[in-house]
Amino acid sequence: LRMNKKDVRQLATENGVTIAVSQPMLTTRRDARHDTTDIDDVVAGHAMHYSALGYTAAEIAQVLDLSLRQVWNIGKAYRFEFRQQRESDTP
């Protein structure tokens, strides 16, 4: 159940409870798990395009001025797998 501060206060007053101090109980670490909040669809599209051209994740990060972690997180968020190494031209 997710409630904002206003909803919590309203529920408390309806039930006769006073809230002296209100602080968040726990801050989620969403940014650490998925650092794609500042990455938009256009950047993700560019990353996938470079991957289709044969670029590795490290090269994509360098070209798009991203960290390698951000590139991997784009892959997680968009369910797309990036290469770690270049495919060799010889069979």
VOPAGU-2260 file (C-alpha; in pm, 1 decimal, decimal comma):
REM VOPAGU-2260
SITE   aa  ch    i         X         Y         Z
SITE  LEU   A    0       0,0       0,0       0,0
SITE  ARG   A    1     149,7     329,7    -106,1
SITE  MET   A    2      18,6     651,4      41,3
SITE  ASN   A    3     149,1    1001,5      18,0
SITE  LYS   A    4     188,1    1230,1     316,3
SITE  LYS   A    5    -151,8    1393,0     265,3
SITE  ASP   A    6    -331,8    1056,4     256,3
SITE  VAL   A    7    -158,6     941,6     574,4
SITE  ARG   A    8    -250,8    1259,9     759,4
SITE  GLN   A    9    -612,0    1237,0     640,2
SITE  LEU   A   10    -638,0     873,5     750,8
SITE  ALA   A   11    -488,5     964,3    1087,6
SITE  THR   A   12    -732,5    1249,6    1150,6
SITE  GLU   A   13   -1027,6    1032,1    1045,3
SITE  ASN   A   14    -926,0     777,9    1309,7
SITE  GLY   A   15    -840,8    1030,0    1581,4
SITE  VAL   A   16    -465,7     977,6    1569,8
SITE  THR   A   17    -226,2    1269,7    1595,0
SITE  ILE   A   18     107,1    1263,2    1417,7
SITE  ALA   A   19     375,6    1454,7    1603,6
SITE  VAL   A   20     660,2    1407,4    1356,3
SITE  SER   A   21     645,8    1246,1    1016,5
SITE  GLN   A   22     954,7    1116,0     844,1
SITE  PRO   A   23     988,8     853,0     575,8
SITE  MET   A   24    1045,4     511,6     728,6
SITE  LEU   A   25    1271,6     383,2     454,3
SITE  THR   A   26    1408,4     539,1     141,9
SITE  THR   A   27    1426,8     299,3    -146,5
SITE  ARG   A   28    1749,7     261,1    -334,6
SITE  ARG   A   29    1588,3     257,8    -678,6
SITE  ASP   A   30    1866,5     470,2    -830,3
SITE  ALA   A   31    2127,1     215,8    -731,7
SITE  ARG   A   32    1935,5     -71,9    -887,7
SITE  HIS   A   33    1820,0     102,4   -1205,0
SITE  ASP   A   34    2012,9     412,7   -1287,1
SITE  THR   A   35    1808,7     484,6   -1599,8
SITE  THR   A   36    1598,0     762,5   -1450,9
SITE  ASP   A   37    1802,4    1023,5   -1634,0
SITE  ILE   A   38    1827,8     816,0   -1954,4
SITE  ASP   A   39    1547,7     875,8   -2199,8
SITE  ASP   A   40    1415,8     655,6   -2479,8
SITE  VAL   A   41    1621,2     838,3   -2741,7
SITE  VAL   A   42    1951,1     758,7   -2569,3
SITE  ALA   A   43    1841,8     397,9   -2518,8
SITE  GLY   A   44    1751,3     380,2   -2886,7
SITE  HIS   A   45    2096,0     508,0   -2981,6
SITE  ALA   A   46    2256,5     249,1   -2754,8
SITE  MET   A   47    2057,1     -31,8   -2916,5
SITE  HIS   A   48    2141,4     100,1   -3263,0
SITE  TYR   A   49    2514,2     105,6   -3187,5
SITE  SER   A   50    2482,4    -247,4   -3050,1
SITE  ALA   A   51    2319,0    -361,6   -3374,2
SITE  LEU   A   52    2615,4    -210,7   -3560,3
SITE  GLY   A   53    2848,9    -432,5   -3357,8
SITE  TYR   A   54    2970,4    -195,5   -3086,2
SITE  THR   A   55    3046,4    -341,9   -2744,0
SITE  ALA   A   56    2892,9    -207,9   -2423,3
SITE  ALA   A   57    3217,1     -27,8   -2334,2
SITE  GLU   A   58    3233,5     137,3   -2676,2
SITE  ILE   A   59    2868,7     242,4   -2654,5
SITE  ALA   A   60    2932,6     396,9   -2313,7
SITE  GLN   A   61    3225,2     592,4   -2454,4
SITE  VAL   A   62    3039,3     711,5   -2765,8
SITE  LEU   A   63    2726,4     818,1   -2576,3
SITE  ASP   A   64    2921,5     964,1   -2281,1
SITE  LEU   A   65    2763,2     722,6   -2032,5
SITE  SER   A   66    2908,6     500,1   -1766,0
SITE  LEU   A   67    2932,5     130,8   -1840,2
SITE  ARG   A   68    2688,6      69,1   -1554,0
SITE  GLN   A   69    2432,2     296,6   -1721,2
SITE  VAL   A   70    2464,8     102,4   -2046,9
SITE  TRP   A   71    2409,6    -228,7   -1865,3
SITE  ASN   A   72    2110,1     -78,7   -1684,2
SITE  ILE   A   73    1963,7      33,2   -2017,9
SITE  GLY   A   74    1992,6    -328,5   -2125,3
SITE  LYS   A   75    1809,2    -441,9   -1812,2
SITE  ALA   A   76    1537,9    -179,7   -1838,8
SITE  TYR   A   77    1473,9    -238,1   -2208,7
SITE  ARG   A   78    1541,4    -614,1   -2197,2
SITE  PHE   A   79    1821,5    -585,8   -2447,3
SITE  GLU   A   80    2154,5    -767,3   -2435,1
SITE  PHE   A   81    2473,5    -576,5   -2515,2
SITE  ARG   A   82    2797,5    -741,3   -2626,4
SITE  GLN   A   83    3097,5    -753,0   -2397,8
SITE  GLN   A   84    3346,2    -838,9   -2671,1
SITE  ARG   A   85    3359,2    -779,6   -3043,8
SITE  GLU   A   86    3275,8   -1076,5   -3261,2
SITE  SER   A   87    3576,9   -1189,3   -3458,8
SITE  ASP   A   88    3567,0   -1162,6   -3837,3
SITE  THR   A   89    3731,2   -1501,1   -3884,2
SITE  PRO   A   90    3528,0   -1822,9   -3840,8
